[in-house]
Amino acid sequence: MTQLKVEFFHDVICSFCFPMSYRMREVKKQVPELNIIHRSFALAPTQNDLKLMFGSLEKAKEEIMSHWEQANQNDTLHRFNIEGMKEQDFIFPYSMNGLRAAKAAGIIGGEAMYWDVFDILQTALFVDNLDIADEAVIFNLLNAYEGIDFETWKSVYQNNDTKIAVESDLQLARNYGVNSVPSLIIEGKYIVNGALPEAQLVKTFKKLIADKKAEEKPQPLPLDLGQEGEACNFEDGKWKCD
């Protein structure tokens, strides 16, 4: 089966990544040839980054809530608990702890486990309004996840190599020129930005797969030698020889 490599850059705190992750799961069901590789992208690596970007943590939350409104309209299932988040006494989570949590799961169980933990963290933030930068919250979520041995995961999460792996994804994003999420890098050649409609994604992927199949089985081109030699041809169900 001809596979199409798709690198999915996203952040656990990215509001538009939430509907895009669900959508990519639905797309994968229709286009099984996709080889989806999850990549970290940190919109706000630390709490201080939120302050620097928005002027204060309070302003950060106010602005980000408007993003949630837009993302909820984009979300196929409209799952965002916006009013619930406004009532929370914590301001807003930053990226790195959640990205390390997902990366640690990926190191242990591959892309499928990364994706599961990524979705668990995003649901915890956007639906359950939990502070997914808080390690106690992350530990509780992962302890409840039956697909992984918690102590093994915790050891990998705390290993500095996992942080380096996240930073490697961030450097890869810079190399590709990715400066927003969600973003898809297809076959290392094409970039798709934003949470696009499912039908558009399916159509695009199927076309690229068809193109790739054609490239893998190229049709030979005739070579112009100035004249053609005599041959036998198969025409209208009969042999015809010159």
C-alpha positions, 0 to 999 in steps of 0.5 A: 500500500502506498503510504503518505507521510503526514507530520501533524504539528500541534500544541496541547493548548492550541484551541484549533488543534482540538477540532483538527485532531478529531478531524484527522482521526475521521480522515484517517478512517477514510484514507488509511494510507496516511502515515501520521507522525505527531510533532510538538509545537509550543505556542507558549513554552512557559508561563512567562511567555504568556506574559510577554505575548499578552502583557499579563496573564489576565490579558492572556486568558481574556484574549484566548477565550475569544479564540475558544469561541472561534474554535468551538464554531470550527469544532465538528462536535462543538465541545468547548466548555467556555463558560466553565473555563471562565470560572476557573481560578487558574489563568491559563496553562502553558505548553511544555509539560503537556508536550512532554507528557504526550512525547513520553507516551509516544516514546513508549507506545508510538504514534497511537499512544502519543495521539491518545495522550494528546487528546486526553490532555486537550479534552481535559483543558477544553472540556473539563477545564483542568490546568494541564500545565500542572504536573499533578493534573497530568499525573492524575490523567495519565494514571487513569489512562489504562493504555500505559504503565504509569510508572514507566511513563512517569520515568520517561516523562521526567527524563531529560531526553524527552525534553530534548525530543520535544525541542527537536520537534520545535527545531524541525518546525522552524526548519520547515517554516511552520509558524502556526498550528495546526499545520501538516507537512506532507511528504516533507514537500507541502504544508497545510495550515489550519483546521480545514474541513474534513472533506477538503482534507480527504480530497487533498490526501487522495489526490496526493496518494494518486499522484504518488502512485503514478510517480512510483509506476511511471509510464515510459516515454517514446524516444524519437530516433527519427524513424520507427522500426517494423513491429507487430501491434495489437489493434482491435483484438487482432495482431497486425504486423508491419 
